[in-house]
Amino acid sequence: MFKKEENKNNLTIVNFSLIIFLVFALFYILYIWQSLIVPFIISILFAFAILWLSKFYEKYRIPSFLAMTLSVITYILVFYFIWNIIYWNINELIILAPSYQEKIVSLAKNLFDSLWINRNQVTEFMSNIRLQDIFNSIFATLTSLSSNIWAILFYTIFILLEAKYFWRKIELMVSNPDKRKDVLEVLHKIENDVKWYFFIKIVVSLMTAILSYIIMISFWLNFALFWALLVFILNFIPNIGSIIAVMFPSLLSFVQPEFTIYTSIFMVVLLTTIQMIVWNVIEPKMMGNKLNLSPLVIIIALSFWWYLWWIIGMLLSVPLVVIMNIILSKFEQTRPISIFLSEKWEVATFPWSSISSKDEKHKIIEEIKKKFSK
């Protein structure tokens, strides 16, 4: 009996050691191969976005092929518009950087004078801050990121071509009906939760960006459209994204020559108020408990994916944790981890057991099957 318990304990230690090794190996692969993995993940999300928009067009009795073509053209036009806004505004910021630099020096001198600090220290301090160099480095970073666009488009094309055979491959891979049902549950839950998350985020971020744009343009802030676009993008980063989104236009208002300290503070208060209302009231109301993730887990995930993949990791952190939580909830051994990640101590499973009607179950399977067979 003691021997059995000893063997069991040894087996548990071996399994735990193996899990730790696999986790570290996975993290190493994600970090080393990020140049391949990140474009592929973005391509998967982009392919899903194209399919969702094409289905929206199909509701208006547009043929499938034409709906798919319209969906692709729509996204190309949107990304072309966004890239033009970024490109021209960054160039303008580089040109106007010297005038902003002068205002920063003036503000720093006034601040240091009030603190009785020697002006020589001001000159030394300001010599280390060159806005033109900062904007040039941002532009260079954006240019390098745009080089991945072709890889993303390449992956996306092949993912779209493979999408219609996906269900058939699942059937061949999983012959057991019960196991196939489990796979369908996971896929259906992942698709619904990720789609819901991005839909809510797009609506909320767009609303925030429009309201912020109205405020910034009312104060005649330079590059208001660019900052509104930045607000839209950064609001996809949980928790800290809204803070960063307000920080950039706020800093510009303090260095823009036409602004006084009082108008800058007033504009910053209005922008912050909008972010607080959206973040604390509107988004939680719309999102509800759909994702069921602990706020602490979201913060940890944000830090972890930032360390691995920088800005892209922060943008993808929540969808990746949602997918991981759904998969973990489907296995008995990993279900405790899923409960730990959840906000309400509830396992993020598809409510299959609550569906009693066989016809309803069959209907759900057929709907999922149609999604992947198109």
N, C-alpha and C positions, 0 to 999 in steps of 0.2 A: 504493500500500500504506500509506504514511504517512497519506494522506488518510482511508483507511478506519479506521485505528486512531484518528485524531483524532475522526472522526465517532462512533466507538464510545464513546470517552471522554466526549465531549460528551453523548451519549445517556444514559450512566451517571450523569453529574452531574445531568442534567435529571430522571431517574427518582428519584434520591436526594433531590433538592430537593422533588420532588412528594410523596414519601413523608413527609418531614419536615413539609411544609405540612399534609398530611392528618392526620398525628398530632396536631399542635398544634390544628388545627381541631376534631378529635374531642374532645380534652381540654377545649377551650373550650365546646363544646356540652354535654358531660357536666357541667361546672361550672355553666353558666348555666341549663340546663334541668333541674337536679337535682330540682326540685319536681314535674316531670312524669315523669322517667325512673325515679327511685327507686321510687315507688309502682307503676309498671308492672312493673319487675323483680321486686319483692316479689309482685305479683299472679301473675306467671308461676310463681314457685316455689310459691306458695300453691295455684294451680290444679293443679300437678303433685302436690302433697301430697294434695289432695282426691282426685285420680284414683288415686293409689297406695293410699290407704286404702279407697276404694270397691272396688278390685280385691281387696283383702284380704277385705272383706266378701263379695264374690262367690264366694270359695272355699268359703264355708259355704252355698252354693246360695241366696243371697239375690238376687232379681231386680235387674237393673242400675239401674233408676230408684230403687228402694228403697235399694240400696247407696250410691248417690250421695247421696241424702237423708240417710242415716245418717252418712255421712262429713262432710257439711256441718254437721250438728247436733253431731257430736263435736267438731269444731274450734271451733264457736261456744261450746260449754260450757267447753272448755279455756281459750279466750281470756277468757271472762267470769270464770272462776275466777282466772286470773292477774291480770287487771285489778283485781279486788276485793282481792286480797292487796296489790298495789302501792298502791292508793288508801288503804286503811285504815291500812297501816303507815306510809306517808309522813305522813299526818295525825297519827298517834301520835308520830312522830319530831318533828314541829313542836311538839306539846304538851310533850314531854319535853326539848326542846332547852335550856331554861334550866338544868335540873339537870345536864345534860351540860356546859354552859358553865361552871358552877361547878367541876366536877371538872377541867376543862381548865385553868382559872385556878390551881387548887391544885397541879396537876402542874407547870405552868409556873413557879410561884413556887418550888417545891422544886428544880426543875432549875436555875433562874437563881441561887438561893441557893448551890447547890453549885458553880456556876461564878463566884461572886462578882460577879454582875451586879446593878446597882441595880434595886430593886423598882419604881421609877417607870417604868423601861423596860418592865417586865412589864405594867403597866397600859396603857401606850401601845400595846404590841404586841397585847394581848388585845382592846383596843377596836376593832381592825381585823378581828377574827374574830367573826362572829355566826352561830352555827349555825342559828338560826331563819331568818335571811335565806337561808342556803345551802339549807336544806330547802325553803323556799318557792320558790326559783328552780328547784330540781329538779322540784317539783310542777308549776310553770308550764310547764316544758319538756315534761313527760310529757303534760300537757293539750294542748299545741300539737301534739305528735306524734299524739295520738289523733284529731285533726281530719283526718288523712290516711287514716283507716280507711275512710271512706265511698268515697274515690277508689279505694282498693285493692279493696274489695268490688265496686265498679262495673266495674273492669277485669277482675276475676276471673270475674264472671258471663259477660262477653262472650268471654273466653278459653275457658271451658268450653263455651260454645255453638259456638265455632269449632273446637274440638278434633276433633270427629268428621268434619269436612271437610278436616282438615289433609292427610291422605294424598292425597286426590283433587287438592288444589291442587298438591302436589309433583309428581304425575304430569303435570298440565297445564303446570306451569312447566318441568319437565325431561323432555323427550321422549326424549332419548338414553338408552338403557338403561345404558350404562357410567357416564355422569355421574350418573344416578339412583342407581346402586349406590353411588357415592362419597358422595352426599348422605345415603343411608341409613346408611352407615358412620359418618359424622360424627354424625348424630342419635342413633344407637344408642350410640356411645361417650360422648357428652355426657350422655345420660339415665342410663346405667349408672354413670358416675363421679360425677355430682352426687348421684344417689340413694344410692350407696354412702357418699359422704362424709357426707351428712346423717344417714343411718342410724347410722353409727358414732359421729358426734358426739352424736346424741341419746342413744344407749345409754351412752356414756362420761360425758357431762355429767350424765345422770340418776343414774348410779351415784355420781359424785362429790358431787352435791347431796344425795343421801340420806345418805351417810356423813358429810358435813359437818354436816347437820342433826342427826344423832344425837349428834355431838360437842358442837355448840352447845347443844342442849337439855339435855345432861348437865351442862353448866356453868351452866345457867339464864340463858343470854344472851338479852337482849331481842330480839324480832323475829326469832327463829331461822328461822321459815318464810320470811320475806321475804329474809333473807340467803342461804338455801339456793336460793331461786328466782333470786337474783342470781348465785350460783355457777353454776347451770345455764345461764343466758343468756350470761354472760361467758366461759364455757369454749368458746364458739363462736368467740371471737376468738383467732387463733393466737398462741402464745408468750406474749404479755403478758396475755392474758385471765385466766389462772389466777392470776397475781400480783395483779391488781386485785381478783379475786374474794375472795382471802384478806385483802386490805388493809382492806376496809370493816368486816367483823365484828371484825377485830383491833383497829382504832382504837376501835370502840364498846366493846370489852371494857376498854380502858384508861380510858375515861371513865364507864363504868357504875359507879354508887356502890358496888354490892355486891362488885365485883371488887377483888382485891389485885393488886399488880404480878406476883406469882409465879403466881397462877392465870391471869392474862392471858397470860403468857409460855408457860405449859404448854399452854393452848388453842391459841395461835398455832402452836406447834411441831407439834401434832397435825394441825391444818388444813393446814399447809405440807407435812407428810409425805405426807398423802393426795394433795395436788396433785402432788407430785414423783413419787410412785409411778405415778399415773394418766398423767401427762404423759410420763414417761421409759420406762415399762415397758408398761402396759396398752394405751394408745392406739397406740403404734407397732406392737405385736403384732397388734392388730385391724386397723389401717389397712394395714399391710404397705407394699408399693411401688405400691399401686393408683393413687395420684395422680401419682407420679413427678415431684414438683416440688422444685427446689432450696430448701433452707432459707433461703438468702440471698435468693432470688427472693420467697419468702413474706414475709420481713421488709420488703423494698422495696415489694411490693404492698400490704402492710398500711399502711405510711406513706403511700403514694400515695393509696389509697382513703380513708384517714382525712382527708387534706387535701381531697379532693373532696367526700366525703359524710359525714364525721364518723363517728359510731358505726355507722350503717347500712353505711357503706363498709367498716368493719373487719369486720363480720359477713359481708359478701358478698365480701370480697377473695379468699378461696381459691376458691370456686365460679367467680367471674369469670375468674380466672387459669387455672383448669382448662379452662374452655370456650375461652378464647383460645388456649391451648396446643394443644388438639385441632384447632382450625380452622387454625392456623398450620402444623401438621404435615402437612396435606393438600395443600399447594402447594409446588412445587419451590423457588420463590423465597424463601419464608418458612420453609422447613424448618430452616435453620441457626439461626434464632431459637428455634424449638421445642426444638432440641437444647440450646441455651444455657439455656433455662428448665428443662430436665429435670434430675433429680437424678443419674441413672445414664447420662447421655449417650445415652438411647434416645428415639426419636421416638414420641410418644404416638398411634400409629395403631391402628386396629382390625385384628386379625390375619386379614384376609380372604384374603391370599395363602397362609396356612397351611391353609386349608380346601380340600381337593382335590375333595371330592364335590359334584357339581352339585345333587344332591338336598338336601344339607345347606345349601348356599347358598340354595337356593329356600325351604327351611324357615325360615331366619333372616329372609329378606325377608318371608315371609308373616306371621311373628310380629310383626315391626316394623309391617307394614301393619295388622294387627289392632289394635295398640296405638293407632294414630292414627285408626282408623275407628270406634272405639267412641264 
